[in-house]
Amino acid sequence: REALAMAQLDHPNIISALDFGELPDGSSYMVMPLVRGSSVHGLIEKHGALPWQSACLIAAQVADALATAHADEIVHRDLKPDNVLITTEDDGSYRATILDFGIARVRNAGRETPAPERLRTLTRVGVVMGTPGYMAPEQGAGQAVTPAADLYALGALLWEMVSGRPLFDEALDFTGILTQQLTSAAPRVAIPADREVVPAALEALLAQLLAARPEDRPASASLVRDQLREIAYAGSARGSLPMSAPVAGQDALPAVWRQRLAMGGAVALMFALTVGVVGLGLGYAMGSTSEHDDPEAVAAEEAALEEEVAEAPDPTPGTDEIVASPLVRQMLHANSASDRRAAARALRASGDALPDWVAAVAAYEGASGCTERRAAVDGIVAVRHPSATASLERTVNASRRGCGTFGTRDCYSCFRGAAERGLRALRGP
């Protein structure tokens, strides 16, 4: 069931199913990538409430993932802090990953079938599925479940991240929680004494998300995503890219959280689809080997780069509109390498005619693997554009630590040398 739901989804904030099947004894198995990190529940339990800006950015990633699922007529139905993992990127930013589509509703027919009819439940009709305190009141009452139910759960998740405690008193039973959901407005965020007061816009959004009636909640997860980004950045943040960059001028997560996330143990996400399931774990690790260049080869490469600079045309003026586009701004300015990469790949896949310097940066930021990244340096050298050069400077100035089991390895070791030579060629003797 879960594998079928996850197989339809391709999103960086949703765990993917690599394989599933049946074992000789009749039990079922599913294989997923290894995800290192801690659940939102575990982090809050150990370290308390998140800064509201960080909570908004995590929730925006979750909303973006839900938008993808909802577009494919999949409703999660069990979104909660235990089902969202937080991991650190190689540049120190963070990423949320949604787990457990085990009780999801998935489409049952072709695109020509009306959306409500495409949805079918994968569990017995009439059985209430979900987690009290996070599932929407209509879900708890056994009524029809729509994407609005996931938005309610997202509101409960966001409320808990900002407050540092669950939305409902844990002493309440299922009936007590459902009664409170249906008869009382959601309480205002309970801000810990050591946390900044949340803005009115966030309070208003939470009230919408936690509305008792599904029709009173926001119209879509994508709208929620955009609102969360706007609140976090106090400005416009339209677009479909998953955001994982920290708020400018402040850490995305408290230092103790980032340290524990970076050093945390592996979480193997293997579990059963039926009784008697056998778990099977696979981990994926992507690494690189440091480049030890031959001095003569380096000299030859630098000479070739200098020749390209000499022959390159002057940068094309009049690119203000291009720079202002959300995808280009994301590619140029996002703190997270994964966000820059996603924007670059979206630009390359758009089919639009890109200025040479934008295409060069997109080739560099969107490269897959060290060989492609090193080759893209030549394109940046050729265009001689300040914004393109900034990509090389970012690589050269990045920390030489952060990867590996203990965070001591250079994440960019396999192409840092090429970036340094490219900068030297651009700057001249």
HELIX and SHEET records of a PDB file:
HELIX    1   1 GLU A    2  ALA A    7  1                                   6    
HELIX    2   2 VAL A   40  HIS A   47  1                                   8    
HELIX    3   3 TRP A   52  ALA A   71  1                                  20    
HELIX    4   4 PRO A   81  ASN A   83  5                                   3    
HELIX    5   5 ALA A  115  ARG A  118  1                                   4    
HELIX    6   6 PRO A  137  GLY A  140  1                                   4    
HELIX    7   7 PRO A  147  SER A  163  1                                  17    
HELIX    8   8 PHE A  174  THR A  183  1                                  10    
HELIX    9   9 ALA A  200  LEU A  209  1                                  10    
HELIX   10  10 PRO A  214  ASP A  216  5                                   3    
HELIX   11  11 ALA A  221  TYR A  233  1                                  13    
HELIX   12  12 ALA A  255  MET A  263  1                                   9    
HELIX   13  13 PRO A  295  GLU A  311  1                                  17    
HELIX   14  14 ASP A  320  ALA A  324  1                                   5    
HELIX   15  15 PRO A  326  HIS A  333  1                                   8    
HELIX   16  16 ALA A  337  ALA A  349  1                                  13    
HELIX   17  17 ASP A  356  GLU A  365  1                                  10    
HELIX   18  18 CYS A  370  VAL A  383  1                                  14    
HELIX   19  19 PRO A  386  ASN A  397  1                                  12    
HELIX   20  20 SER A  413  ARG A  427  1                                  15    
SHEET    1   A 2 ASP A  19  GLU A  22  0                                        
SHEET    2   A 2 SER A  28  VAL A  31 -1                                        
SHEET    1   B 2 VAL A  35  ARG A  36  0                                        
SHEET    2   B 2 ALA A 266  VAL A 267 -1                                        
SHEET    1   C 3 SER A  38  SER A  39  0                                        
SHEET    2   C 3 VAL A  84  THR A  88 -1                                        
SHEET    3   C 3 TYR A  94  ILE A  98 -1                                        
SHEET    1   D 2 ARG A 105  ARG A 107  0                                        
SHEET    2   D 2 LEU A 119  THR A 121 -1                                        
END                                                                             
